[in-house]
Amino acid sequence: MKKITLIAFVLLFGIQYSQAQVKVSPGLRGGLNVSTLTNIDDNNSKTDFYVGGLVNIKFNKFFSLQPEITYSRQGDEGREYFNNGSYRNINYELNYITLGAVAKFNFNGGGFHLLAGPSLDLKVGDNYINSNPEDFDLAIVGGIGYTLPNGLTFEARIKQGLVDIYGYDYYDNDGYYTNDAILNQVFQIGISYTFKTK
C-alpha cells in the first residue's frame, strides 16, 4: 500500500510539474509571400501577403508547438494567349485559409529556431476563368527564425504544396506523370508577435 501511495504521489507531482512548465501564448503573424506554380511554361513568381493568428505552446526551452490559422494569397504570374498569337501577363490568384501546426526547435533555449510541420489549405477564392482549381491543398512547411526577448519573431519559410491544383489522376494511363504536377510553392518572409502571458 505504501508503494502504491508513493507511486501515485510521484505521478501526481510529475504531472503538476510538467503542466507548470507548459506556457501558452497567443499571437499574430504576417508577411510577404513570393509564390509560384510548378511545371508551367512562361510563368513568373507573384508577390502578395499572408496574415493570421497563432498559439505558441512552449513545452520547454528547446521545443514548442505552434498551431496557426492564416489567410494566404498565392498563385503566380502567367501568360494569357489570344487567337492572334499575342498574349498578356496576368496574375493568377489562389487564396487560402491555412490551418497549420509547426514544431519549433529552439537553440540554446531561445533566439534562433528551426521549424517544420504540415498545413491544410482551404481555397477561399481564385480568379481562374477557364478552369476550376482544387478546393484544398496539403503542404509541408520548413524554415528558420529568430525570436527576440520581447516576443517579436522574424522568420523565413518555404511552403511546398503536395496536391496538384487541377486534381489530375496520375494513375489513369493518360500520359500525365507526377513530375508534370502543378503544385503550389511559396517562399514566406515575415514577423510574428506572441503576447506575454502569466
N, C-alpha and C positions, 0 to 999 in steps of 0.2 A: 504493500500500500504506500509506503514511504517513497518507493521508486517511482510509482505512477504519479504521485503528487509532485515529486521533483521534476519529472519529465514534463508534466503539464505546466509547471511554473516556468521552466526553461523555454518551452514553446511559446507560452503567452508573452514572456519578456522579449523573446526574439521577434515575435510579430509586432509588438508595440514599438520596439526599437526600429525595425525596418520601416514601419509606417511613419515614424517620426522623421526618418531621413528623406522620404519622398517629398519633393517640392513641386507644386503645380502652379504654373504661371501662364496666364493668358497673354496674348499679344497680337500685333498687327504686322503684316508684311506686304511689300510691294516693290516693283522694279520694272526693268526693261526686258522684253522678250525679243530675241532675234531668232525667227523661226523659218523653217523651210519644209518642203515635202520631197522625199527621196524619189529617185528614178523618173524625174520629169525633165525633158529637154527644155533648154532655153528659159529656165526659171532662176530667180534670184531670191535671196532671203528677204524677209519682211520684218520691219521693226514695229513693235507695239508694246503693250504693257500687261502686267498682271497685278492684282491686288487681292488681299484676303486676310483671314484671321488664322490664329494658331493657338494651341495649348501645349506648352512645353512641360513635360513630365520628367523631372530630373530625379533619377533613382540614386545616383551618387555623383561624385565629382568627375567621373570618367564617362558616364553614359546617361543619355536621356532619349526619350521617345517623344516625337512631336507630331501629333495629328494636325492636319491643316485642311482648310477649305478655301479655295482660291478661284477667282474669276480670271481666266487666262485668254487673251486674244492672240490667236496663232494664224497659220496659213503660210502663204508665200506670194511673191510677185511673179506672175507668169505672163504669157502672151496669148491674146485672143486673136485668132486669124480670121480673115474675111475671104469671101469667094474670089476677090480680085488679087489675092496673094499678099495684100497688105496686112498689117497687124497693129495692135496697140497693147501697151503694157497695162496690166490690171492687177490690183491687189485682191487675191483670193482670201477670204476671211473664214476662219473656223474658230468659233468662240466656244469655250468650255467652262463648266463648273467642275473644278478638280477636287476630288476627295483623296487626300494622300496621308501617308504616315512615314516619316523619315526617322531612322535611327541616327543619333548624333554621337560620335565618339570623340571625346574631348582629350586633348593632350595636356598633361600637367595640371589637370583639374579645371581648366578653363582656357580662354583665349582661342587658340586655333582648334578647329574641329573638322573631321570628315563626316559626311552624311551620305546615306543611301536608303532607298525604300521604294515601294510601289505607289502607283496612283491610278485611280479610276476617273476618267474624264468623260463627263456627260455633255454632249453638244447642246448648246442653247441657241445657236444661230450660225448661219452662213450666208454667203451671197452667191452661191453657185446657181446658175440658171438652167443649164442643160444636164445636170446630174444631181444626185442626192447622196452626199457623203453619209457614212455610217453615223449613227446617233451616239456612239460611245467609242472610247479608246482606252486601252490599258497601256501603262507606261512604266518605265524604270527611271528613277532619278538618282543621280550621283553628284557630289560636289564637295566644296571646301568653303570654310568660312572662318570669321574671326569675331568673337564677342567681347565687347568692352565691359568693364565692371558695372556700368550704369544700365546694362540690358540692351544696348544697341548692338546689332549684329550686321555684318557685311558678308554677303555670300555670293558665290558663283556656282551655278548648277548647269548640268546637261540633262535634258529630259528626252528619252528615246521612246517613241510610240511603238507598240507591238502589233496593232491591228491595222490592216490595210483599210484606208479611209473609204475605198469603194467596195469593200466586202467581197473581193474576188475569192473563188474557191480554187486553191492551188492544186487540188487533187481530182479535178474534173476532166483531166486529159484534154484541156482546151488550148494547150500550148502556152499557158501562163504559169510562170515559175515564181518561187518565193523571192528570188533576187530581183524580180520586177515589182515587188510590193511598193506601194506608195504610202509611206509612213511619215508621221509627224516627227520632226526633230527640232528641239528648241534649246537655245542657249539663254540662260537667265542670269542677270546680274542685278542685285537689289539689296535692300536693307529690311530689317525687321526690328521690332522693339517688343520686349517682354516686360510686362508690368511687375513691379515688385510686390510680392505677397508675403504675408506673415507665415 
